[in-house]
Amino acid sequence: MEKTSDGKVDKALFEYQVGKKEERRLQRIEERREQIISAASSVFAEKGYQRATTQNIAEEAGVSEGLIYSYFESKDHILLAILEKLANDANFDEFIIEDTSNDLHKDLLDKTFRIRHGFLDEMDAMMRATMGEAINNAHFREHYFHILVKPALETMENEISEWIKAGKIPNTEPRAASRFLLAELIGLFYLRAINDPYIDQNWQDKEFLQQVSEYYLHGLRVVDN
């Protein structure tokens, strides 16, 4: 233990060293927790939540099954932790279109492209791990909606309201429009998750996303004969 020149314990230095040790300990705990969540996301995405076991998760994470229970009470708690991480990592401001070009079509295309890269791609395993269980598990479905879906819808509703006020789109019901837009994104992700060959082939294609943004703005228009 460090001492001052007069032989007394350097209290400030001691407290600093203790604090740094505690900081490192908490960091190791968080890193291990993230490791388990990441492994569970992969296992749930591959096997499905119901078929997956904590032993499967332990093997994927490279830890003992007993260690998992030091961090999570049950498999249900791991699933909820995945959902919370998904919501925390999702930057819902990504759904907001910044008016940089005065061209809503271009802005929407750019935003769609960024969402595909920044949200659906980076969080692929967590999306797959939670989406199926949200459909089949009523209790988890409630968490899924309030933690993940509702904030995204509210952000979209506010943005669509701003588009209407600025005269960029016709007057419409923002709550309905936001659900249509989110359904489009979720639908594309679902088709990719089940390996639709057309979506797989065009997922990186900006021309395809341009068509998507066109559908967002105009839908399927009838051609006059």
Secondary structure by P-SEA (a helix, b strand, c coil): cccccccccaaaaaaaaaaaaaaaaaaaaaaaaaaaaaaaaaaaaacccccccaaaaaaaacccaaaaaaccccaaaaaaaaaaaaaaaccccccccccccccaaaaaaaaaaaaaacccccaaaaaaacaaaaaccaaaaaaaaaaccaaaaaaaaaaaaaaaaacccccccaaaaaaaaaaaaaaaaaaaaacaaaaaaccccaaaaaaaaaaaccccccccc
